[in-house]
Amino acid sequence: MKLNGKICVLTGACGGIGEAIAHALDNAGASLILTGRDKSRLDHLIQQLGHQHHRYVIADLCTKDGIDAVVDACSTGIDLLINNAGINYFGLLETQHEHELRLMLEINMMTPILLTQALLPLFRAKSSTIVNIGSGFGSIGFAGYCGYSASKFALRGFTEALRRELADTSIDVLYLAPRATKTPMNSDVVVNLNKELGNTMDAPERVAKELITLLNKSQRSRFIGWPERFFIKLNSLFPSIVDKALAKQLPIIRRLALATVIDDR
C-alpha cells in the first residue's frame, strides 16, 4: 500500500506504540486522524509530526458517542484504519478484578469490531486497508494473561472472518502481532517477568517499522520476533509440547502475579 496522501485513522495514538506508528506514517506521507483520550498528549504528538494536515479526535471509543465522533471526523472518506488501542492487566484469573477483565475485552475486542463496522461505509474505492494490532498472546494462551489472551484471540478471529467477508471488495484486512514491547502499559512487575523469563522486549519503533513492512508487502499477517514465531507455529501443530515448555515457567509467573496482588492491596 502506498501511504503517501492516504487518509489514516489511528486509534490509541497516546500510547507508546501509537506514537511510534504515528511518526512512521507521517514519515511515509500519510494524513492522520489520531484518536485518544489525552488532549495534552495528542497536542504534543501533533506538534512533533512533520506535516500540518494531521487531526485528532478526543474520544472514548468504549462509548457510542466516542465512535460517532470518529465517524464524523472521517466524513470525506478514509483509506486506512489501524485498530491499535489496547490495554493489558497481568495477573492470575482467580485474583483479577472483574472490571479489569471487562475492560480488556471491551477495549481489545469490542472497540475495534464496532469502530470498524461504523467506518466501513467510509472506505474509499481503491487500495483500502484495515490493520488490527494483535499480540503473540493472540495465538498462544499464556498463564497470567487469561483475559488479555482471550481478547487478542478474539481479535485475530475477527480479522480472519472479516477478511473473508470482504474478499470480493477492495478492502484488505491485515493482522500485526507484536511480542513484548517497552511501553508504559507494562508495569514494573511485567518488565521483571520478561527479564526473568528471558523474553525480549522491543522498542515501539520496532513495531511501527514492522507495520510499514506489513503494509508494503502482500502479506495478510505478520508476527514479530524469534523464537516467538516458532512457538506460535509449534503451538498450532503440537500444543502439548508448548504446554510442557510453559509449565516450567509457571512458578515464576505465579510468584510475580502474587506480588501484583500484594501491591494492589
Residue pairs with C-beta under 8 A, 6 or more apart in sequence:
1 80
1 127
1 129
1 172
1 215
1 216
2 127
3 25
3 28
3 29
3 30
3 80
3 212
3 215
4 28
4 29
4 30
5 29
5 30
5 31
6 29
6 30
6 31
6 79
6 80
6 127
7 30
7 31
7 33
7 74
7 76
7 77
7 78
7 79
7 80
7 124
8 25
8 30
8 31
8 32
8 33
8 78
8 79
8 80
8 81
8 82
9 33
9 35
9 70
9 74
9 78
9 80
9 81
9 82
9 119
10 18
10 21
10 22
10 25
10 32
10 33
10 34
10 35
10 82
10 84
11 18
11 35
11 36
11 61
11 82
11 83
11 84
11 85
11 111
11 112
11 115
12 18
12 35
12 36
12 84
12 85
12 86
12 133
13 19
13 21
13 22
13 32
13 34
13 35
13 36
13 42
13 45
13 56
13 84
14 36
14 37
14 38
14 41
14 42
14 45
15 36
15 84
15 85
15 86
15 183
15 184
15 185
16 181
16 182
16 183
16 184
16 185
16 204
17 84
17 133
17 178
17 181
17 183
17 204
17 207
17 208
18 34
18 36
18 84
18 85
19 45
19 204
20 203
20 204
20 205
20 207
20 208
21 82
21 84
21 204
21 207
21 208
21 211
22 32
22 34
22 45
22 49
23 48
23 49
23 205
23 208
24 205
24 208
24 209
24 211
24 212
25 32
25 212
26 32
26 49
26 50
26 51
26 54
27 50
28 212
29 51
30 80
31 51
31 53
31 54
32 49
32 54
32 55
33 54
33 55
33 56
33 57
33 70
33 73
33 74
33 78
34 42
34 45
34 46
34 54
34 55
34 56
34 57
35 56
35 57
35 59
35 61
35 70
35 85
36 42
36 56
36 58
36 59
37 58
37 59
37 60
39 58
42 56
42 58
43 56
45 56
46 54
46 56
55 73
57 69
57 70
57 73
58 69
59 65
59 66
59 67
59 69
59 70
60 66
61 67
61 70
61 85
61 107
61 111
61 115
62 106
62 107
62 110
62 111
67 114
67 115
67 118
68 118
70 115
70 118
70 119
71 118
71 119
71 122
74 119
74 122
75 122
77 122
77 123
77 124
78 119
78 122
78 123
78 124
78 128
79 123
79 124
79 127
79 128
79 129
80 128
80 129
80 130
80 131
80 215
81 115
81 116
81 119
81 123
81 129
81 130
81 131
82 131
82 133
82 211
83 111
83 112
83 115
83 116
83 130
83 131
83 132
83 133
83 155
84 133
85 107
85 111
85 112
86 107
86 108
86 133
86 135
86 185
87 103
87 104
87 107
87 108
87 185
88 104
88 145
88 148
88 185
88 186
89 96
89 100
89 101
89 103
89 104
89 147
89 148
90 144
90 145
90 148
90 187
90 189
90 190
90 193
90 256
90 257
90 260
91 100
91 144
91 257
91 260
91 261
92 143
92 144
92 254
92 257
92 258
93 146
93 147
95 257
95 258
95 261
96 146
96 147
100 147
101 147
104 147
104 148
104 150
104 151
105 147
105 150
105 151
105 154
107 151
108 148
108 151
108 152
108 154
108 155
109 151
109 154
109 155
109 158
112 132
112 155
112 158
113 158
116 130
116 162
120 171
123 170
123 171
125 170
126 170
127 170
128 170
128 171
128 172
129 171
129 172
129 173
129 174
129 215
130 162
130 171
130 172
130 173
130 174
131 174
131 175
131 176
131 211
131 214
131 215
132 155
132 156
132 158
132 159
132 173
132 174
132 175
132 176
133 176
133 178
133 207
133 211
134 152
134 155
134 156
134 159
134 175
134 176
134 177
134 178
135 148
135 149
135 152
135 177
135 178
135 179
136 177
136 178
136 179
136 223
136 224
136 225
136 228
136 232
137 145
137 148
137 149
137 152
138 149
138 152
138 153
138 155
138 156
138 177
139 153
139 156
139 177
139 223
139 232
139 235
139 236
140 149
140 231
140 232
140 235
140 242
141 149
141 153
142 149
142 246
143 246
143 249
143 250
143 253
143 254
144 193
144 253
144 256
144 257
155 175
156 175
156 177
159 173
159 174
159 175
159 221
160 175
162 173
163 172
163 173
163 220
166 173
173 220
174 214
174 215
174 219
174 220
174 221
174 222
175 220
175 221
175 222
176 207
176 210
176 211
176 214
176 221
176 222
176 224
177 221
177 222
177 223
177 224
177 232
178 202
178 207
178 210
178 224
178 225
179 199
179 200
179 201
179 202
179 224
179 225
179 228
180 186
180 190
180 194
180 199
180 200
180 201
180 202
181 201
181 202
181 203
181 204
181 206
181 207
182 201
182 202
182 203
182 204
183 204
186 194
186 201
187 260
189 256
189 259
189 260
189 263
191 201
192 256
193 199
193 252
193 253
193 256
194 200
194 201
196 252
196 256
197 249
197 252
200 225
202 224
202 225
206 224
207 224
210 222
210 224
213 222
214 221
214 222
223 229
223 232
231 242
231 245
234 241
234 242
235 242
